[in-house]
Amino acid sequence: MHAAFFLLLAASLARFLIRHPGEPRTPWIIGLSAGLALLYPLGPAPPSRPAPRRLAWLGAVVAVWMVLVVLAPSFAWCAVPLFFTGLRTLPSRAALALVGVLTAFVVAAQLKLSAGGFDPNLVLAPPAVAAIAAAVFVHMQRQADRQRHLIDDLIRTRRELAATERREGTLAERQRLSMEIHDTLAQGLSSQQMLLQAADRVWAADPGAARRHVRTAASVAERNLAEARRFVHDLAPAGLADGGGLVEALRTLADHASQESAGLTVRCHVEGTALLPLPDRVTSALLRIAQGALANVREHAGATTATLTLTCLGDQVVLDIADDGSGFDAPAAVAPAGPGGRGHGLPAMHARVRQLGGTLTIESAPGEGTVVSAAIPLEPLS
């Protein structure tokens, strides 16, 4: 638009000098043209609201141009760039009023140049051009406003989405931490508490048995400390850290559970085809599920025997934890965690299996024992 303004200004001046050489007004035309050419680039960038400095500059440009049009009507062609300058500078109504004034000057200049009588084109063409220019500019401005609003909405939506993802990530991490704490530290502390309570009950009658309970509690505390250190560093469960694999970890877990629980015998069996190397997430989840299920057996079932059975069926791995305890109402198994941290076990198992695309099945009835079965597919994870 700036280039068009200077091109039209130069063409108008050249036309005047060619057709009217040596006239008394020629120096004025040349001086005003040079002044307008120098004044036009001095306009400040258009702000969101018209500043007094920019309004003064626009008034000076329009005034110089009007004087030129009065002296030389051929300069009327410079009105088109001035239309857009006014539309970019002034509010809509004031800009349209300025366009009307400029158009009137253009019509008057065209009629002054016409020497062959009245020509309707000279009266109708300038307003048509002005209307088209104003309509195009207003349409483009509205499109720009809509795009700006759309971009603002997208930016706001992206920020809200990022905040939502952060919240969801925080909640997921909290859930993961609560499950890890429940399956490691909380269970170990619960075992220590039961062992120390048992030692306190038999301390006077059987000091030897009491000391055995205390030593077992110390062993549990040692394993709990290892779990806590690995938990802080976000490493694998302590039972998998020695590289023995899931089978060895389950057998060690069964031995520890038998030693820590008076009157409870825990066995471990491996069935089916040879176990392939399982993904770390699967082995960690299955070990945590076994720990949580055995903790429930020790605390709530009153069982004398529990069995861990690990089965690989080729396309999935299944872990069953069965006990001969008091059982419970299976449909009500998954309940929200209660006060004091109770009730996290079964919901945590469901969450672990669900994250791996598997299923958790609980079969139990009052007085008939309980079977917890976790099945995790292997093909989608390969």
Secondary structure, DSSP 8 states (H G I E B T S, - for coil): -HHHHHHHHHHHHHHHHHHSTT-TTHHHHHHHHHHHHHHGGG-----SS--HHHHHHHHHHHHHHHHHHHH-GGGGGGHHHHHHHHHHHS-HHHHHHHHHHHHHHHHHHHHHH--SS--HHHHHHHHHHHHHHHHHHHHHHHHHHHHHHHHHHHHHHHHHHHHHHHHHHHHHHHHHHHHHHIIIIIHHHHHHHHHHHHHHHHTTT-HHHHHHHHHHHHHHHHHHHHHHHHHHTT---GGGTTS-HHHHHHHHHHHHHHHHSTT-EEEEEEEES------HHHHHHHHHHHHHHHHHIIIII--SEEEEEEEE-SSEEEEEEEE-S----GGG-S----GGGTT-HHHHHHHHHHHTT-EEEEEE-TTS-EEEEEEEESGGG-
